[in-house]
């Protein structure tokens, strides 16, 4: 599964995208855990001190933000899904 990172997250992991091997039945939550295992520095970018994902972080599966998927973070992901991880982005 290819996971694309955007904006400042690319600097944290050192590249635009990574390939992660996820088992059948893996969920978005499992995917996030695998990203943290592989790139521990992401934790401070994605989660607050209590372990809650920041509201300004968005994980998209096939163009849909995870909270709006049928089962939110417990939605199963497939190897062909398009995954994007976005931090807060501002500008003006």
C-alpha positions in Angstrom: 0.0 0.0 0.0 1.4 3.4 -1.0 0.9 6.2 1.6 1.5 9.8 0.4 2.5 12.4 2.9 2.0 16.1 2.3 3.4 19.5 3.4 5.6 19.3 6.6 5.1 15.6 7.0 7.3 15.0 4.0 10.2 16.5 5.9 9.5 14.4 9.0 9.7 11.1 7.0 12.2 12.3 4.5 10.2 11.4 1.4 6.9 12.0 -0.4 5.5 8.5 -0.1 6.2 5.1 1.4 5.0 1.6 0.8 3.6 -0.3 3.7 2.7 -3.9 3.8 -0.6 -4.3 5.6 -2.3 -7.6 6.3 -5.8 -8.4 5.0 -8.4 -6.9 7.3 -6.2 -4.0 8.4 -8.0 -0.8 9.3 -7.1 2.9 9.1 -6.2 2.7 12.8 -3.8 -0.2 12.0 -2.3 1.8 9.2 -1.6 4.8 11.5 0.0 2.5 14.1 2.3 1.0 11.3 3.2 4.5 10.3 4.2 5.4 13.9 6.2 2.2 14.2 8.1 2.9 11.1 8.4 6.7 11.6 8.3 7.4 15.4 8.8 11.1 14.8 5.3 11.2 13.3 3.8 10.8 16.7 4.4 14.4 17.8 3.0 15.6 14.4 -0.2 13.5 14.6 -1.1 13.1 18.3 -1.4 15.2 21.4 0.1 14.4 24.7 -3.0 12.3 25.7 -2.7 10.2 22.6 -5.6 11.7 20.7 -5.1 12.5 17.0 -5.0 16.2 16.3 -8.2 17.5 14.7 -6.1 19.3 12.1 -4.6 16.0 10.8 -6.4 14.4 8.0 -6.0 10.9 6.7 -7.7 10.4 3.4 -8.7 7.0 1.9 -9.6 7.3 -1.7 -10.3 11.0 -1.3 -12.5 10.7 1.8 -11.4 12.0 5.2 -11.3 9.0 7.6 -13.9 10.4 10.1 -16.4 10.4 7.3 -15.8 6.8 6.2 -18.4 4.3 7.1 -16.5 3.0 10.2 -14.1 6.0 10.6 -10.7 4.8 11.8 -12.0 1.2 12.0 -12.7 1.1 8.2 -10.7 -1.6 6.5 -8.1 -0.5 3.9 -7.0 -2.4 0.9 -3.6 -2.5 -0.9 -5.1 -0.6 -3.9 -6.5 2.2 -1.8 -5.1 5.7 -2.3 -3.9 7.0 1.1 -3.0 10.6 1.9 -1.9 12.1 5.2 -2.2 15.9 5.6 -1.1 18.1 8.5 -2.7 21.4 9.1 -2.0 23.7 6.2 -2.3 27.4 6.3 -1.5 30.4 4.2 -2.9 33.5 2.9 
